[in-house]
Structures are given as structure tokens and as C-alpha cells.
Amino acid sequence: MTSESVPPIILYDGVCGLCNRLNRFLLKRDKHDRLRFASLQSDFSKELLKRHGRTSLDLDTVYVVLGYGNSSERVLERSDAIIQVLSVIGGVWKLMAMAKVFPKFIRDAIYNVVATNRYRVFGKSESCMLPEPRHRAKFLEI
């Protein structure tokens, strides 16, 4: 399997209200079955991020893994991860790739403000969201 044929994997905070809303938004628009999901609280995410010198304990960061299982496997984080995911679902959301014209430190500063306040604004669950049965295959380690 080539790195282009491996679906990107979104690693998200499973108890975050904003993250769960983002997942539902993406699932609704992922018409071509291009995305997979795993909570940062899962063993899968812990092992994967450890390989890349990152920790799943940083719940303020969303990650996107490209080329999972291939020699080209890489991890995007924060604003780069969000831009990548929106580009993958296509349509008008692909225009978000234009945000890359802004320096990463500015994009990530905005990301960090949202991440710092997300529990207060969007809430926090006691446990990770369980996807609808039709989407369960997209979630790794349920």
C-alpha cells in the first residue's frame, strides 16, 4: 500500500467537546472514506506518537498521521493538521489550504488560543465519544 492510499489518521482529544464536534463535521463530509480517527487516550495513539518523539499526554494538540505504516509516515500537528484534514475532505473546505500563506507561528498562536479555551467553551465529556455504527470502522481502537 502506498502512502497516498493510506487514509490520514486524526489523533484527537476524545473527551473534548470541540474535537468531537470536529469529528462529526468531518464524518459528515468524508464522502470518499478518506479519514480515520483515534483518540489521544488510546494505546494506538500513545505508541504511534512515541515513535515520532511526541506524547499523547498533550491533549491540547490535534495530530494528523500521513502514510501510516510506511517509511514515509509523518505527523502533522496543530494548524498544519487542521489545514491538511480540511484539504482532504475537499469541496469549499479545500480553500483552507490558503491559510498556509500565514506563517506557522501565527496560525499556531490562534490554534493555541482555541485549544486553551476549548473545554470552557465547548465542554468536556467523561469518556470518549462512541461513533455511530456506520462510522465505527473509521475509528481505530474502539
RODO-2510 file (C-alpha; in nm, 4 decimals, decimal comma):
residues 142
     n   res          X          Y          Z
     1     m     0,0000     0,0000     0,0000
     2     t     0,1447     0,3398    -0,0952
     3     s     0,1454     0,6320     0,1449
     4     e    -0,1110     0,8052    -0,0798
     5     s    -0,3543     0,5133    -0,0433
     6     v    -0,3344     0,5035     0,3377
     7     p    -0,6051     0,7252     0,4872
     8     p    -0,4830     1,0074     0,7112
     9     i    -0,5425     0,9348     1,0796
    10     i    -0,6676     1,2141     1,3037
    11     l    -0,5478     1,1866     1,6641
    12     y    -0,7785     1,3930     1,8847
    13     d    -0,8695     1,4505     2,2492
    14     g    -1,1528     1,2019     2,2976
    15     v    -1,3210     1,3903     2,5808
    16     c    -1,3104     1,7356     2,4181
    17     g    -1,6439     1,8758     2,3017
    18     l    -1,4801     2,0751     2,0202
    19     c    -1,2822     1,7731     1,8988
    20     n    -1,5940     1,5561     1,8942
    21     r    -1,7831     1,8244     1,7013
    22     l    -1,4954     1,8430     1,4535
    23     n    -1,5090     1,4640     1,4119
    24     r    -1,8840     1,4716     1,3433
    25     f    -1,8278     1,7572     1,0940
    26     l    -1,5577     1,5564     0,9153
    27     l    -1,7546     1,2295     0,9148
    28     k    -2,0476     1,4053     0,7505
    29     r    -1,8217     1,5403     0,4746
    30     d    -1,5883     1,2423     0,4267
    31     k    -1,7864     1,1131     0,1274
    32     h    -1,4908     0,9190    -0,0174
    33     d    -1,3897     0,7394     0,3054
    34     r    -1,0540     0,9209     0,3254
    35     l    -1,0174     0,9648     0,7023
    36     r    -0,9556     0,7523     1,0111
    37     f    -0,9724     0,8583     1,3756
    38     a    -0,8106     0,7622     1,7060
    39     s    -0,8357     0,9327     2,0421
    40     l    -0,5180     1,0540     2,2063
    41     q    -0,6210     0,8455     2,5069
    42     s    -0,5885     0,5198     2,3079
    43     d    -0,2904     0,2843     2,3205
    44     f    -0,2718     0,3162     1,9414
    45     s    -0,2077     0,6927     1,9645
    46     k     0,0365     0,6563     2,2521
    47     e     0,2553     0,4108     2,0588
    48     l     0,2315     0,5977     1,7300
    49     l     0,3246     0,9353     1,8803
    50     k     0,6049     0,7792     2,0842
    51     r     0,7642     0,6624     1,7551
    52     h     0,7709     1,0249     1,6470
    53     g     0,9070     1,1673     1,9728
    54     r     0,5731     1,3112     2,0790
    55     t     0,3395     1,2367     2,3653
    56     s    -0,0326     1,1678     2,3726
    57     l    -0,0455     1,3489     2,7066
    58     d    -0,0511     1,6824     2,5204
    59     l    -0,4283     1,6903     2,4849
    60     d    -0,4173     2,0477     2,3509
    61     t    -0,2764     1,9219     2,0224
    62     v    -0,4566     1,7563     1,7335
    63     y    -0,2361     1,5421     1,5113
    64     v    -0,2772     1,4013     1,1623
    65     v    -0,0695     1,0997     1,0646
    66     l     0,0106     1,0684     0,6947
    67     g     0,1418     0,7481     0,5356
    68     y     0,0735     0,5358     0,8429
    69     g     0,2846     0,2209     0,8453
    70     n     0,5046     0,3298     0,5551
    71     s     0,8613     0,4556     0,5555
    72     s     0,7175     0,7970     0,4656
    73     e     0,4982     0,8086     0,7785
    74     r     0,4885     1,1585     0,9267
    75     v     0,2914     1,3529     1,1833
    76     l     0,1410     1,6974     1,1364
    77     e     0,0223     1,8939     1,4362
    78     r    -0,1906     2,1928     1,5310
    79     s    -0,2778     2,4260     1,2423
    80     d    -0,0949     2,2108     0,9855
    81     a    -0,3097     1,9134     1,0909
    82     i    -0,6349     2,1094     1,0610
    83     i    -0,5408     2,2502     0,7200
    84     q    -0,4478     1,9012     0,5961
    85     v    -0,7748     1,7453     0,7089
    86     l    -0,9886     2,0190     0,5551
    87     s    -0,7953     1,9822     0,2302
    88     v    -0,8606     1,6072     0,2285
    89     i    -1,2384     1,6410     0,2596
    90     g    -1,2300     1,8752    -0,0379
    91     g    -1,5052     2,0977    -0,1671
    92     v    -1,5035     2,4527    -0,0411
    93     w    -1,3011     2,3350     0,2614
    94     k    -1,0022     2,2750     0,0348
    95     l    -0,9701     2,6546     0,0195
    96     m    -0,8458     2,6408     0,3794
    97     a    -0,5102     2,5370     0,2342
    98     m    -0,4681     2,9046     0,1515
    99     a    -0,4177     2,9618     0,5239
   100     k    -0,0646     2,8319     0,4699
   101     v     0,0274     3,1777     0,3373
   102     f     0,0295     3,2870     0,7013
   103     p     0,3416     3,1963     0,8988
   104     k     0,3056     2,8814     1,1087
   105     f     0,3784     3,0691     1,4321
   106     i     0,0756     3,2944     1,3696
   107     r    -0,1532     3,0036     1,2719
   108     d    -0,0405     2,8034     1,5746
   109     a    -0,0855     3,1010     1,8079
   110     i    -0,4506     3,1221     1,7007
   111     y    -0,4814     2,7440     1,7337
   112     n    -0,3351     2,7629     2,0870
   113     v    -0,5903     3,0257     2,1990
   114     v    -0,8738     2,7996     2,0825
   115     a    -0,7135     2,4875     2,2348
   116     t    -0,6603     2,6573     2,5708
   117     n    -1,0259     2,7615     2,5951
   118     r    -1,1999     2,4668     2,4279
   119     y    -1,3183     2,2870     2,7433
   120     r    -1,4660     2,6069     2,8858
   121     v    -1,6461     2,6940     2,5613
   122     f    -1,7351     2,3500     2,4189
   123     g    -1,7364     2,1297     2,7278
   124     k    -1,5660     1,8085     2,8283
   125     s    -1,7067     1,4537     2,8403
   126     e    -1,6399     1,1871     3,0989
   127     s    -1,5428     0,9411     2,8236
   128     c    -1,4599     0,9294     2,4546
   129     m    -1,7404     0,9671     2,2014
   130     l    -1,8704     0,6429     2,0543
   131     p    -1,9309     0,6774     1,6811
   132     e    -2,2480     0,5695     1,5074
   133     p    -2,2333     0,2054     1,3926
   134     r    -2,1927     0,3102     1,0274
   135     h    -1,8735     0,5006     1,1176
   136     r    -1,7154     0,2550     1,3624
   137     a    -1,4718     0,1131     1,1069
   138     k    -1,3182     0,4602     1,0724
   139     f    -1,2246     0,4679     1,4425
   140     l    -0,9157     0,2769     1,5471
   141     e    -0,9156     0,1031     1,8888
   142     i    -1,2781     0,1308     1,9961
***
